[in-house]
């Protein structure tokens, strides 16, 4: 699988679809499976397992690396970890079934675990006072 380029905005997954609240990526990045899991744990712990959480990205891109202090050549490195390619504008997490204050704080805690700037968004047809 090639490295690829992450220019421009996300063409898909840029609206809150399943829940009422979402966490939107403002920058393009490769999110590792560990970063996604860490954010998910922070999110569900703050919500005290109430409501529902959707993870809208999946780490399906393998990243290889060679061990430290190894000379060039001798083939491609071994599989190191998996990443999800996230472009700017993509919804990373969605939540529902909790008050907006709880969702806002939970998604803020999840955003602290991620290496990019994010934004709290609500579904377009949701009435928020």
C-alpha positions, 0 to 999 in steps of 0.5 A: 500500500502506498503512502499517499497524499492527504491534500484538501478536505475530506469528501466523505464522512464530514457530517454527523450521521449516526449520533447527535454530537461529533468530533471533527478533524481540522487537520490531516493526519495518520491516526494510529490504532493506539491513539484511537483507542486511547481517545475512545477510552477517555470518551467512554469513561467520562460518559460513564458508559451511558449513551452510545459512541461511534468510531468513524475511522478505522486503522486499515493502513499498515506501516512498516519500519526497520529496526534502529541502527540497521543499514539500508537495503535488505528489503522492506521492514517488518509491519510496525503498526496500523494507521487510519488516514484522516483528512481535514473535515472528517468526523472521528467520533460521534456520541448520542444519548447524553446531555450536550454538556457531558458530550462536549466535555467527553469529546474534549477529553478524547480530543486531548489524546489526538495529535491534531486540532479538532472541533466539537460539532452537532448534527445539522437538524439538532436544536441546541439552545 
